[in-house]
Amino acid sequence: MSASPRGAATPASIVDALKAVAGNPAKVRASFAKGQCVHGTYIPSHQAEEVTKSRSFTRPSRVLARFSLGDGNPDVADTDNLAPRGFSFRLGDTDHRSDILAQCAPVHYARTLEQMLAFLEVRIPGPDGKPDRERVEAFSAANPETLHQADYIAARPLPASFACTTYWGVHSFPATNAMGETRFIKFKIAPVGGDLTLTAAEAGGKSANFLHDALERQVATGKIRFSVLALLDRPGDPTMDPTIRWPDEDNREAVRLGTIVITGVEPNEACDGSIFDPANLAEGIGHPQDEIFAARAVAYAISLARRR
């Protein structure tokens, strides 16, 4: 069921709209429906405690993670250059667990829940199976910040693999260190060795599942490693709006919290039986204060219940 254009913006209405945009596929996630579960290890750096006292980031642990792609369409092609890539991971133990959700763009596509619902509603397909282009263009013109994410992705070549892509946490997280000092950070998950992309000719020769097909082979090499970085805030940084970047964000001071090494492919059931819950953050990493983050945990739980 699609969300009503005049309905209140709630986590449930957001899930409805996400599903409607994707054509209401059954028993899949409302977003990033296509993906692969993996596991690995996390090794903290000596600098982690300067940023956070969170034991999920300052102690070694096992990692459960999921690489993913696109919206609520589980059949999206890996060659779709406009589809966002995602990387969600869980660090720590039962008592000190943190779930971090990251994507291949440093911004979200909506500032508020109302804006997110409106963004999705104009993209719900009509009887012809396509959204109303004029409505989409009118909304975009009135809400230009909702194009920041898509513009960022469209301006970059197709990633060569999940393992060679930089992922971002789009929210500003308050982090408290052992000295009791709190500042905002943004998460940046950078592949060791840098990003790799495909030329248009190379991309044209790839299959619709090339990212997923290559993952097990890449895991076997033992070279899928990511640096977990904390970008540090400066006075005046916007911390309530996930549609905009911090000034000069690409040149920010970054502290390496640790390294994730992906060591194996998991059956998808290992990730599908629960959710990577953004509200699960071990003491030392606080909840971002923006409206979108506040709704995410509820929306994820609703999506999980519906796909079950």
C-alpha positions in Angstrom: 0.0 0.0 0.0 1.4 3.4 -0.9 1.5 6.2 1.6 -1.2 8.8 1.3 0.0 12.2 0.0 -1.7 13.9 2.9 -0.8 11.3 5.5 1.4 12.1 8.5 5.1 11.4 8.1 5.9 8.5 10.4 8.4 5.6 10.3 5.5 3.4 9.1 4.5 5.7 6.3 8.1 5.9 5.2 8.3 2.1 5.0 5.0 2.1 3.0 6.4 4.7 0.6 9.8 3.0 0.2 8.0 -0.3 -0.6 5.6 1.4 -3.1 8.4 3.1 -5.0 10.0 -0.3 -5.5 6.8 -1.9 -6.6 5.9 -3.6 -3.3 8.2 -6.7 -3.5 7.4 -9.2 -0.8 9.7 -10.3 2.1 12.6 -8.0 1.4 14.0 -4.9 3.0 12.4 -1.6 2.3 15.7 -0.2 1.3 19.0 -1.8 0.2 17.1 -5.0 -0.5 19.8 -6.6 -2.6 22.9 -7.6 -0.7 25.3 -10.2 0.7 26.1 -11.0 4.4 29.8 -11.4 5.4 31.8 -11.7 8.5 35.3 -10.6 9.7 37.3 -9.1 12.5 37.9 -5.6 13.9 41.3 -4.5 15.2 41.3 -1.1 17.0 44.0 1.5 16.6 46.0 3.1 19.4 44.2 6.3 18.6 40.6 5.1 19.1 40.5 6.0 22.8 41.4 9.6 21.9 38.0 9.9 20.2 35.7 7.4 22.1 35.6 5.3 25.1 33.2 2.9 23.4 34.4 -0.6 23.9 33.0 -1.6 20.6 35.6 0.6 18.9 38.5 0.3 21.4 38.5 -3.5 21.7 39.1 -6.3 19.1 35.9 -8.1 18.1 34.2 -10.2 15.5 32.3 -8.4 12.8 29.0 -9.2 11.1 28.5 -7.1 8.0 26.4 -6.7 4.9 27.3 -5.2 1.5 24.2 -4.0 -0.3 22.8 -2.1 -3.2 19.9 0.1 -4.2 16.5 0.7 -2.9 13.7 -1.8 -2.2 14.1 -3.6 -5.5 15.9 -6.9 -4.9 16.5 -7.3 -8.7 18.4 -4.0 -9.2 21.4 -4.5 -11.5 24.9 -4.2 -10.0 25.7 -2.1 -13.1 23.2 0.6 -12.2 25.4 3.6 -11.7 22.7 5.6 -9.9 22.0 2.9 -7.3 23.7 3.7 -3.9 26.0 1.0 -2.4 25.7 0.2 1.3 27.9 -1.3 4.0 26.4 -2.1 7.4 28.5 -3.7 10.2 28.2 -4.7 13.8 31.2 -4.5 16.2 31.7 -5.5 19.8 30.1 -8.1 22.1 26.7 -8.5 23.6 27.2 -5.9 26.3 29.1 -3.4 24.1 27.6 -3.6 20.6 27.5 -0.9 17.9 25.8 -1.1 14.6 27.0 1.4 11.9 25.1 1.9 8.7 27.1 3.5 5.9 26.6 4.2 2.2 28.6 5.4 -0.8 27.5 9.0 -0.6 28.3 11.3 2.4 24.7 12.8 2.6 21.1 11.6 2.9 18.4 12.7 0.5 16.1 14.4 3.1 16.5 16.7 6.1 13.2 15.8 7.8 10.7 13.0 7.9 8.1 15.1 6.1 10.6 15.9 3.3 11.6 12.2 3.0 8.0 11.1 2.7 7.3 13.8 0.1 10.5 12.8 -1.8 9.3 9.2 -2.0 5.7 9.9 -2.8 6.4 11.8 -6.0 8.5 8.8 -7.1 5.7 6.1 -6.6 5.0 4.7 -10.1 1.7 5.4 -11.7 -0.5 3.1 -13.8 2.1 3.1 -16.5 4.8 1.8 -14.1 6.7 5.1 -14.1 6.6 8.1 -11.7 5.2 11.4 -12.9 8.2 13.2 -14.2 6.7 16.6 -13.9 5.9 16.0 -10.2 9.5 14.8 -9.5 11.0 17.8 -11.3 8.7 20.3 -9.4 9.5 18.7 -6.1 13.3 18.7 -6.8 13.2 22.4 -7.9 11.5 23.3 -4.6 13.8 21.0 -2.5 17.2 21.1 -4.2 19.0 19.6 -1.2 17.2 16.3 -1.9 19.3 15.9 -5.0 22.7 16.2 -3.2 23.0 12.4 -2.7 22.0 11.4 -6.3 24.2 14.1 -7.7 27.2 12.8 -5.7 26.7 9.2 -6.9 26.0 10.2 -10.5 29.2 12.2 -10.7 31.3 9.2 -10.0 32.2 6.1 -12.1 30.8 2.7 -11.4 32.6 1.1 -8.4 34.7 -1.9 -9.4 33.7 -3.9 -6.3 32.1 -3.6 -2.9 35.6 -4.0 -1.4 37.0 -0.9 -3.2 34.4 1.7 -2.3 34.4 4.4 0.4 31.3 4.4 2.6 30.0 7.2 4.8 27.9 7.6 7.9 25.7 10.5 6.9 24.9 11.6 10.5 26.9 13.6 13.1 27.6 11.3 16.1 28.5 12.7 19.5 31.6 10.8 20.6 32.9 10.8 24.2 36.4 9.7 25.1 37.9 8.4 28.3 38.6 12.0 29.5 34.9 12.8 29.3 35.4 15.1 26.3 32.6 15.0 23.7 32.7 16.2 20.1 30.8 15.3 17.0 32.3 12.9 14.5 31.3 11.5 11.1 32.2 7.9 10.1 34.1 7.3 6.9 34.8 3.7 6.0 37.7 3.8 3.5 39.1 0.7 1.6 42.8 0.1 2.3 44.4 0.6 -1.0 41.8 3.2 -2.2 38.7 3.3 -4.3 38.7 1.4 -7.7 36.2 2.3 -10.4 35.4 1.1 -13.9 35.5 2.9 -17.2 32.3 3.1 -19.2 33.7 0.3 -21.5 34.6 -1.9 -18.6 31.2 -1.4 -16.9 29.4 -2.3 -20.2 30.9 -5.7 -20.1 29.8 -6.5 -16.5 26.9 -8.8 -15.6 23.9 -7.7 -13.5 25.3 -9.4 -10.5 29.0 -8.8 -10.9 29.6 -7.2 -7.5 28.0 -10.1 -5.7 29.6 -12.8 -8.0 33.1 -11.4 -7.3 32.7 -11.0 -3.5 33.5 -14.6 -2.5 36.5 -14.6 -4.7 37.7 -11.3 -3.3 37.1 -12.5 0.3 39.3 -15.5 -0.3 42.3 -13.3 -1.1 42.2 -11.9 2.4 42.6 -8.4 1.1 39.2 -6.8 1.9 40.2 -4.3 4.5 38.6 -1.0 5.5 39.9 1.7 7.8 37.2 2.9 10.1 37.8 6.7 10.3 36.3 9.4 12.5 36.1 12.8 10.9 36.4 15.5 13.6 34.1 18.4 13.9 34.9 22.1 13.9 33.0 24.9 15.6 29.9 25.8 13.6 29.6 22.5 11.7 26.0 21.6 10.8 25.1 18.6 12.9 21.3 18.5 12.4 21.0 18.3 8.6 22.2 15.0 6.9 21.7 16.5 3.4 24.7 18.8 3.7 28.4 18.1 4.2 30.6 19.7 6.7 32.7 22.5 5.2 35.9 21.1 3.6 34.9 17.6 4.7 37.2 15.8 2.3 40.2 17.5 3.9 39.2 17.1 7.5 41.4 15.7 10.2 40.5 12.0 10.5 41.4 9.6 13.3 41.7 6.0 12.4 39.6 4.1 15.0 40.5 0.7 13.6 40.5 -1.8 10.7 37.8 -4.1 9.5 39.0 -7.3 7.7 36.4 -9.3 5.9 37.3 -12.9 6.2 34.3 -14.9 5.0 30.9 -14.9 3.2 27.9 -15.7 5.4 24.5 -17.1 4.3 22.2 -14.2 4.0 20.0 -15.6 6.7 22.6 -14.6 9.2 21.9 -10.9 8.4 18.3 -11.2 7.4 17.0 -12.7 10.7 17.5 -9.3 12.4 18.4 -5.8 11.6 21.5 -3.6 11.8 19.9 -1.3 14.3 21.3 2.2 14.2 20.1 2.8 17.7 22.6 0.1 19.0 25.6 2.2 19.9 27.8 1.2 22.8 28.5 3.9 25.5 30.9 6.4 24.1 29.1 6.9 20.8 25.8 8.8 21.2 22.8 9.1 19.0 22.8 11.8 16.3 20.3 14.5 17.0 18.8 14.9 13.6 15.2 13.9 12.8 16.0 11.3 10.2 18.3 9.3 12.6 15.6 9.3 15.3 13.1 7.6 12.9 15.5 5.0 11.4 15.5 2.4 14.2 11.7 2.3 14.3 11.4 2.1 10.5 13.9 -0.8 10.4 12.0 -2.7 13.0 8.8 -2.2 11.1 10.4 -3.3 7.8 11.8 -6.5 9.6 8.3 -7.4 11.0 6.7 -7.0 7.6 9.2 -9.1 5.7 8.8 -11.9 8.2 
